Amino acid sequence: MLTAPNENGRPLFSAHQIVPFYLENCPKIFPHTRYGTGCGGVLECAVNLQRGLRGPKYDGEYLREIVRKTLGETRLHQTLTNVVIPTFDIKELQPTLFSSYQVDEHPALDAQLSDICIGTSAAPTYLPPYYFQNQDHEFNLVDGGLAANNPTLVAISEVTKQIIKQNPDFLQLKPMDYGRYLVISLGTGCNKIEQKYDAKICGKWGALSWIYNNGSCPILDCYREASDDMVDYLNSVVFQALNSEDNYLRIQDKIEGELSSVDLSTKENLENLVKVGKSWLKKKVSRINLVTGLYEPLANAGTNEEALKRCAKLLSDERKVRLSRCPITETPQ
């Protein structure tokens, strides 16, 4: 939404338009039954479980419709800045990364943004996998979170590969020159409570309980949290080892209860999520403790909002420098 161009070559959406878009469309993407709000009614839980055993919880038709309508026929190479979007191909059983850096070398990746977005949104059990063809290549895609629930390392790797390939845009950089990297990693909240699962109880579970238990999927919960934490941990280790820790900003915090639901799209829950996001801006910048694995506020680092403003200033200054060097042929990065 931020990198797709409109008819004037500007971003299709401004940042402040995105929240209203979600508030309007989420209830239609994740409609709830007449049995309740999707948050624990006995009858609805039974209906959802039965539906989940038969097929995806939602048909995904409205999501596909609104994505196609919004993005039109725009293709990956047309984005206003370089992007990389992870997906997972279930036919090949391997990740597929739609990177604007790769479209010249691999033309099949230059798909319509709508197809890529529908594919990377196809969360198993919630939405059906997505099939499409491009350049005679077949894609059978599901949620990119299976490949990279925290895609920060994917983004860093794409830039590093371009440096290794001696891309003219990066000739002055070295692969380990992390002092020139600026990474902003935005989490969507982690459902971490003191004791979510108990080994004594889980020891009695079979396959069904690991897949569906009390409205959640324990095996996916564990996978997502482990993936998120390990990526953040590895990034923190590398940036600190290279004395560039201030160039890596991770904003993530705990969310609990209904707020942690993947698909609870009631007006109340969506508005509460907006409030949570705004509250994160006011919290102090935190960094993972490499010994305990817990996030700890940093002294004299200010709030997340202040840190984001500093990053925005750095990006703005860098863009001005690049424009002054090459005002006509400058390629956005």
N, C-alpha and C positions, 0 to 999 in steps of 0.2 A: 504493500500500500504506500510505503514511503519511497520506494525506488522505481516503481512503474511510472512512466511518463504520461502526462495528459497531452492534449492536442497542442499545447504551447511549450512542450518540452520541460515542464515543471513537474514536481511530484504529484501523482494522482490524488493523494490525500496529504493534508498537513497533519502534524502530530495530534493537534487538538480535535481533529475530526474522527479519530480512530475509536475512542471510547464510546461516543454516541452510536457509531456503526455497530459495535459489539452489543450495546444495550438493546438496540433495535432488533438485531438479527439472531442473537444467541437463542432466545426462546423459540424461534422457528427452526433453528438447526437442531436443537435438543428439546423437542416438544415432550411434555410429560402427560401421562395418562390422566383420565378422570378420577383415578383411584386415590390421587394425592399429589404431593408436590415433588415426589421423587426422593424424599429424605427419610424413608424408614417406615412408611405405613406397611402393615403386615400383608395386606392384599396386594399392594403395588409391588412389594418385594417378591411375592410369589409370581406375579405376572412378569416382572423383569427377569427373574431367574428362568422362567419357562421360555421367554423370548430369547434370552441369552444362550440357552442350550440349543435352540433351533437355528439361530443366526444372529447377525449383528443387532444391537439394541436399536439402532436408527438406520433408516434406509439411505440417508445422505443426499437425498434428491434436492432438498432446498439448499444445502451447502454448495452442491455442484452448480446449481442454477445461479446463486448470488455471486459465486466466484467468477463464473464465466461472464456474467453480465458486467461485473465490476472491472475485470481485467481485459476483456475483449480478446483480440488476437495478438496482443503484445507478446513478444518472445524474449527469451532469456538475454540475448545479446543487446536488447534495447533498454535494459535497465540503466538508470541514471548514474549508478555507481556499481562497482563490481560486487557481486553477491555469490554466496555458495549456500545451497539448500540441500541438506541431507535427506535421503529417502532410503528405503530398504526394499530390494527386489526379491519377492518370495519365490519366484521361479528360478532365479540365479542363486538364491540364498547368499546374497552379498549386498553391501551398501552400494547405492548409486548416488553420487554427488553431482548435483547440477551446479556447476561452477561456470561463471561467465568467463573465467580465464581459460576454460577448456573447450569452448565452442568451436574455435578455429581448428583445433586438432581432432575434436570429436563432434562433428556436426549434428549427430543424433541427439546430443544433449541440448541443442538449441530448440527446445520445445516451447510451446505456449506456456506462459506463466500460470495460466489457469490450470492446465494439466499438472504442472509441477506442484502447485499449492494443494490441489485436491489429493494428489498422491501422498504428499508428506503429512497430510492431516488425517489419513485413513487409519485411525487408531484401532487395532484389533479388538474385537468384541463390541466396540461402540459403532464403528462405521465399516462398510464393506471395502475390501481392497479395490484398487483402481487400475484399470487396464487402458492403455492407449498406445498408439503407434506414432513414430516420428522418424522420418528418413529410413523407412523400412525396418526400423528397429522396434521391437516390442518391449514395453515396460509393464511390469506387474507389481505395483507399488503398495506399500503400507507405511505407517507412521515412521517418519524420520527419527523419532525418538528411540526406535529399536537400534538404530545405528549410532546415534549421538544424541542422547537426551539432553546433554549439555554440549552444544556444538562449538564451544570456544576453541578447543584444540583443532577442530576441522578448519576453522577460519585461519588460525595461526599457521597451520600446515600449508594451506593454499598459498599464502603470501611467501612462506619459506621456500616452497617449490619454485615460485617465480624468481626468487633471488638466485637459487641454484641454477635455473635455466638462463640466467642473465637477461631477464626481461629488462628492456631499456628503462622502464619506469622505476626500477630498483637497482640500477647499476652502482649507486653509491652505498648500498647496504651489504652487510655480511649476514649469513644465516643466523648467527648467534648474537647479532647486534640488537639485543632486546631493549637497549636504551632508546632505540628509534621506533619501537612498537608501542602503540597505545591501545589497550584492550579494555573495553567496557562490556562486562558480562552480566546480563540481567536475568535473574531467576524468576520463576513464577510462583515461588512459595514451596516450602517443603513441609510435609505433614509429619513432623517429628514430635511425638509426645514421649514421655518418660518410658513407658512400657506399652508398645502397641501389640506385640505378639510375645507369647510365652512358649519356651521350648517344650515344657511339659504338656501344654495344650496342643501345640502344633505337632508334637510327636504322635498324636492320635489321628492326624488328618490324612485323608487320601487325596487323590488328584483333584477331585471336585472342590474340596475345601481350600486347597491352595489356589484354585482358579477363582472361586467365588465364596466369600465369607463375610457375612454381615454388611453387604452392599459394596464391598471392595474386592480387589484381586490381590491377595497377599504376595504372590510370586512376582507380579509386576511392580507392586509397591517396593519390594526389596531390591529389584533390579534397578528401578529408576533412581532410588536414593543412593545406591552404591555407585552407579554410573556418574551421577551428579557430583558426589563428594570426591570421587577419585580424580575427575577432571580438574576440579578446583584445587585439590591437594597438589597435583602434579604441576599445574600452572604456578601455584604459589611457591613451590620449591624452586622451579627454574628461575622465576623472576627475582626471587630473593637471592639465589645463588649468584646471579649476574648483577646484583646491586641495582635492580630496576623495579623493585616492588611497587614504587609509586606509579608505575605505568600500567599496573593491572588493578582494575576496580571491579570487584564482584559485589553485586547487591542481591542478597538473598536473605530470607527470614522464615520463621516458622508460621504456618497457618494451621488451624485446627478445625475440627467439626465440619459443618456444611461448607465452609469456605474452601476446604481441600477437595471437594467433589470435582470430578472431571466435567460433569454435565448438568449440575444443578443450576438451571437457567431462570429461576424465579427472579422477579424484579428486586426483591429484598436481597437475595444473595449476590446478584450482580452489582447492586449499589454498594453493598458491604465490601466487595472486592475492590471497588474504586477507592473506598475510604482506606482500605489496607495499603493500596499502592501509594496514596498520598502520605500516609503515616510513615512509610518507609523512607520517604524523602527527608523527613525530619530526624531520622535516627542517625546516630554517629556511624561513620565509616568503620566497618569491621573487617577483620582478616582472620583466616583460619589459623589456629594454633597448630603448628606442625607436629607437636607432641601429643596433644589431647584430641585433635580433630574438631575442636569446638571453635565457633566464631567468637572473637573478642573485640570490643571497641578499641580503636586506636587513639592514643593520646595526641591531641593537637592536630587531628586530621579533619576536623569539622564534620558536617553532616553529609549524607549522600547527595543532597541537593547541591550543596556547595562544591562537592567533588565533581559532579556532573557539569556544573558551570565551568569549572577549571578545564575539564576535558574539552568542552565545547569551544572555549577560548583557544586552546592549543590547536584544535582542528581548523578553526577559522583562520588563525595566523598562518598555519601551514598552507592552507589553500591560497591565501593572498600571495605567499612567497612563490608558489608554483605558477600562479597566474602572471606574476610579474616577470617570471623567467620565460614563459611561453604563453602569451595571452590568447593566441588563436587556436593552437593545436593541443592545448592542455586536456588531458584525459582525466576525468574524475576518478579518485581512488577511495 
